[in-house]
Amino acid sequence: MSKLQKRKIESLEVLKKLQSDSYIEGRAREELQAARPGEAVLVVPGLNVTSTATSILTVAEDAAPELSNPAKWWYYFFGSN
């Protein structure tokens, strides 16, 4: 199989994922604060979940780049305490 064929297959797999109902629903929930019937959306002013998660990862990586991967996950979920 040539590199071009492999790349085409990979691109088609990504396209299939991006067109899936679960991906579209997830993006709508994140960006549009969409909810299913019976669910409530809680909006916290000044809180951007995406940037908060990114900043936590950035701080964890900058603070201790020599940590093992399990330790990085520990700090990601439980903080540095």
N, C-alpha and C positions, 0 to 999 in steps of 0.2 A: 504494500500500500504506500503510495507516495505521500510526501509531507502535505501537499495540497489537498489530497483526499482526506487525510486525518484532520486537517484544519477545518475542512468543510463539515465533517461529521461533528466536530467539537462545536462549531458555530450553530449547527442545527440543534444540537442538544441544549445549548444556551438559549436559543430562540424558543424552543419547546418549553423550557422552564419559565421564561419570562411571560409566556402566553398562558401559563397554567392558572386555573382559578384560585388556587391557594396563594400564589405569588401576588396576583392582582389584588386579592382581598387584603393581604398583609400590607401592601403598599398603601392601599386606601385607608386602612386603619392607622398607619403611621402618619401619612401626609394630610389626610382629610379628617382625621379623628372620626372616621366612620364607625358605626356600630350596627350589630344585628338587631332585629326587633326584640325588645325586652332587655337589651343591654343599655347601660348608661355610659356616657363618655365623661371622664373627669379631666378638665383642663386646668393645669396649674400655671398661672401667669409667671413668665420669666424663666420657666424650666423648658429646656430643649433637650429631650432625651438623647437624641443622636449626638449632639455635641458633648453632652455630659459623659456618655460612654466612651467617646473618642478621647476626651481629655483624661479620663481615668486610665485608659490604656497607655496614653502618651506619658503620663506621669510615672506609671509603673515601669515602663520601659526605660525612661530616662534615669530614674532613681537607682535601678539595680539591673543593668544589662547582663550581669553575670549569673543571675538567678536561673534555676532550672525551670522548665516549662510548667511542671506542677506547682511550683512556688509562685510563678507569675499568675496562674489561675487562682490560687489561694488569695493572693493580694487583690486580684480583680474582684472577687466575690465578697471577701471579708475585710478588705482594707488593710492598712499597714499595722494595725494594733495587734 
